[in-house]
């Protein structure tokens, strides 16, 4: 399998979009700015590659240049604007990428009404081969499976709790490995649900009015 290589000088787009992460190169022209917003679930990483930008994150303001990185954690209100006479290009990623991905904020930081964005706004072409009913059923089954995996995880944790609290190292290692197996399956299933949810949210967003 070939390796896809992206170049920030040419590939101004979303390069990877999954429930785990969305990553992209973004170019902003001189004087451009992004409105105040936050992410309900996602941490966002910004790495400036060219030009300069002023970031406002959680009330703090810093100017960031090439090779420098800053982070906006989930729920931290943030915005960015270019500084100087040159365009600014940066790499950014949001983890996880689960709809609705952005929460608009007023100048006072108050949450604005929830808005969902179509997949095309993230350079993802929707797959409409499945009917709306099939999309709903897929999401529902993923939720049911997650509930079963979460129940199993809780049971494993209850069964191993005493060995983790006061057992020998050998017992603790065995218990930890058992919990990890159940935790791994629960997290994988959570992202299966997120994938179905993102598809469902997109499908609803594109439904005609009325």
Beta strands, then each sheet from edge to edge (+ up, - down):
strand 1: 14-17
strand 2: 22-28
strand 3: 33-38
strand 4: 43-50
strand 5: 52-57
strand 6: 60-64
strand 7: 69-72
strand 8: 78-83
strand 9: 88-95
strand 10: 103-104
sheet 1: 1+ 2- 9+ 4- 7+
sheet 2: 6+ 5- 8+ 3- 10+
end
